[in-house]
């Protein structure tokens, strides 16, 4: 069973109705400017899908005004932060394609990208870009390779009496509300016979006293939360707080954040 489509017709069997059908306008007859106005209302993934329909949609999908509406308001500052300068003579679609990829900066300790669906800005910081108490002392910490990290390795804590992690970043965040999370894993991940396993024998103390998370911004915003860590064997995101960047702000936002668990009665 099958179906097909042919452009061959028998001239002797043509009819006025068939000729009228052939004269009806199709998607390929739409002016490119009209198609671009339609594409502007779609999200980036849908624009790329529709660009495969025909030549008019493909050409319209490169219109600068279509993609400028999808870019963060401060995209020039974001590119300068990542690349150290702004590349000239780039189409807006090229800029969006670049920003939608995960881009490393600050010696590879930070990554930034734009979500392909929402165009929201996302940032990820490596533990090597943070200040961690005792991180250089092999008695307490070491770095182990991991394919579950965007940075190919994670910091593994063996034991410590004083746990404190501090971070700081200055970035041209576009206007909006942002959330800060710490990504943590209780237990030492590993593999056995090709399967992922987790050693939870050395987990101790995280359920005795809650961990405190805090964030601060240079304009006086502050948020704090606390919770006990009780989910071994899986990567979890712990909410540290939210901050807001106003529309009137034209410079970079300086953000500080921390995670502490200090109780000298246990390791």
C-alpha positions in Angstrom: 0.0 0.0 0.0 1.5 3.4 -0.9 0.8 6.8 -2.1 2.4 9.2 -4.6 2.2 12.6 -6.2 2.8 13.4 -9.8 2.9 16.5 -11.9 2.1 14.7 -15.1 -1.5 15.2 -16.4 -3.4 14.1 -19.5 -4.2 17.2 -21.5 -7.4 15.5 -22.9 -8.8 15.0 -19.4 -8.1 18.5 -18.0 -11.0 20.4 -16.5 -11.7 24.0 -15.6 -11.8 23.0 -11.9 -8.4 21.3 -12.2 -6.9 24.4 -13.8 -8.3 26.6 -11.1 -6.6 24.3 -8.4 -3.3 24.7 -10.2 -3.6 28.5 -10.1 -4.3 28.7 -6.3 -1.5 30.4 -4.4 0.5 28.2 -2.0 3.0 28.8 0.8 5.8 29.4 -1.8 3.8 32.4 -3.2 3.9 34.3 0.1 6.1 37.4 0.1 9.3 36.9 2.1 8.4 40.0 4.2 5.1 38.4 5.3 6.7 35.1 6.1 9.3 36.9 8.3 6.5 38.5 10.2 5.0 35.1 10.9 8.3 33.6 11.9 8.9 36.4 14.4 6.0 35.1 16.5 7.5 31.6 16.8 10.1 30.3 19.1 13.6 29.6 17.7 13.1 25.8 17.4 9.9 26.4 15.4 11.6 28.9 13.2 14.3 26.4 12.2 11.7 23.8 11.5 9.6 26.1 9.3 12.7 27.2 7.4 12.8 23.8 5.8 9.4 24.3 4.1 10.5 26.1 1.0 12.8 28.9 -0.3 10.6 31.8 1.0 10.6 30.4 4.5 14.3 29.6 4.4 15.2 33.2 3.2 12.9 34.8 5.7 14.4 32.7 8.6 17.6 34.8 8.2 15.9 38.2 8.7 17.7 40.1 11.4 14.6 41.5 13.0 13.3 37.9 13.4 16.3 36.9 15.5 16.9 40.1 17.3 13.5 39.6 19.0 14.9 36.2 20.3 18.2 37.5 21.6 18.8 38.8 25.1 18.5 42.5 25.4 22.2 42.8 26.4 23.5 40.3 23.9 26.4 42.6 22.8 27.6 42.8 26.4 27.2 39.0 26.9 29.3 38.3 23.8 32.0 40.8 24.9 32.1 39.0 28.3 32.5 35.6 26.7 34.8 36.5 23.8 36.5 39.5 25.1 35.1 41.6 22.3 32.2 41.9 19.9 32.6 40.2 16.5 31.4 42.6 13.7 29.5 41.7 10.5 27.6 38.8 12.0 24.0 38.2 11.2 21.6 38.0 14.1 20.9 34.4 13.4 24.6 33.6 13.6 24.8 35.4 17.0 21.8 33.4 18.3 23.4 30.2 17.1 26.6 31.0 19.0 24.8 32.0 22.2 22.6 28.9 22.1 25.7 26.7 22.4 27.4 26.2 25.7 30.4 28.6 25.7 33.2 28.6 28.2 35.0 31.6 29.6 37.2 32.7 32.5 39.8 30.0 31.8 37.0 27.4 31.4 35.7 27.8 34.9 32.4 29.2 33.7 29.9 28.4 31.0 27.1 30.5 29.5 24.3 29.8 27.0 20.8 30.9 25.9 18.0 28.4 26.3 16.8 27.5 22.8 13.1 27.6 23.7 12.8 30.5 26.1 15.9 32.6 25.2 16.6 32.8 28.9 20.3 33.2 30.0 21.8 30.3 31.9 25.2 30.2 33.7 27.1 27.3 35.2 30.2 27.6 37.4 32.8 24.9 38.0 34.0 24.2 41.5 37.4 25.4 40.3 35.9 28.8 39.9 34.8 28.9 43.5 36.5 29.5 46.8 36.3 26.2 48.9 37.8 25.9 52.4 40.6 23.4 52.3 40.3 22.5 48.6 44.0 22.2 48.1 44.5 19.8 51.1 44.4 16.3 49.8 43.5 15.0 53.2 40.1 16.6 52.8 39.4 17.1 49.1 40.4 15.8 45.7 39.2 16.1 42.1 37.8 13.1 40.3 36.8 12.7 36.6 33.1 12.5 35.9 31.1 12.4 32.7 28.1 13.7 34.7 29.7 17.2 34.9 29.9 19.9 32.2 33.5 20.4 33.4 34.6 16.7 33.1 35.5 16.6 36.8 34.0 17.2 40.3 35.4 18.0 43.7 35.0 15.1 46.1 35.0 15.8 49.8 36.4 13.0 51.9 35.9 14.6 55.3 36.1 18.1 56.9 35.2 19.9 60.1 34.5 23.3 58.5 32.6 23.2 55.2 32.3 26.5 53.4 32.0 27.3 49.7 31.9 30.9 48.4 31.4 32.2 44.9 31.3 35.5 43.1 30.5 36.5 39.5 30.0 39.8 37.7 28.0 39.4 34.5 25.8 41.5 32.2 22.5 39.8 33.2 19.5 40.9 31.1 16.5 42.2 32.9 14.6 39.4 34.7 14.4 37.2 37.8 17.2 34.6 38.3 17.5 31.6 40.6 20.8 30.3 42.1 21.3 26.6 42.7 24.0 24.4 44.1 24.4 21.0 42.3 25.4 18.4 44.9 25.8 14.6 45.1 26.0 12.7 48.4 28.2 9.6 48.0 31.2 8.9 45.8 30.0 8.0 42.2 31.8 5.3 40.3 31.3 2.4 37.8 31.3 -1.3 38.3 31.1 -3.7 35.3 30.0 -0.7 33.2 27.1 0.3 35.5 27.0 3.5 37.6 27.3 2.9 41.3 27.5 5.1 44.4 29.4 4.4 47.6 27.4 5.9 50.4 29.4 4.4 53.3 31.2 7.6 54.1 28.2 9.9 54.2 27.9 11.4 57.6 26.8 14.6 59.2 24.6 16.2 56.5 21.4 15.1 58.2 22.5 16.3 61.7 22.6 20.1 61.0 21.1 21.9 58.0 23.3 23.5 55.3 22.8 27.3 54.9 22.7 28.9 51.4 22.9 32.6 50.9 23.1 35.1 48.0 23.9 38.8 47.9 23.9 41.4 45.1 25.7 44.7 45.0 22.4 46.6 45.1 21.4 45.2 48.5 19.4 42.1 47.6 19.8 39.2 50.0 18.3 35.8 50.2 19.0 32.8 52.4 17.6 29.3 52.9 18.7 26.1 54.7 18.0 22.4 54.5 19.4 19.1 55.5 21.0 17.0 52.7 19.2 13.6 52.7 19.2 12.3 49.1 22.3 10.1 48.6 23.2 8.6 45.3 21.8 11.2 42.9 22.7 14.7 41.7 20.3 17.2 43.3 19.8 21.0 42.8 19.5 23.0 46.1 17.9 26.4 45.8 20.1 29.1 47.3 17.9 32.1 46.4 16.6 34.5 43.8 17.6 37.9 42.6 16.1 40.5 40.2 17.8 42.6 37.5 15.8 45.7 36.7 15.2 47.0 33.1 16.9 50.3 33.9 20.2 48.6 34.8 22.8 49.1 32.0 25.9 47.7 33.7 27.0 44.2 34.9 25.5 42.7 38.0 27.8 41.5 40.8 26.6 38.5 42.6 28.0 36.6 45.6 26.7 33.3 47.0 27.7 30.8 49.6 27.1 27.4 51.1 28.1 26.6 54.7 27.7 23.8 57.2 29.7 24.5 60.3 29.4 22.4 63.4 32.6 21.3 65.1 30.9 18.4 67.0 31.1 16.2 63.9 32.8 15.8 60.5 
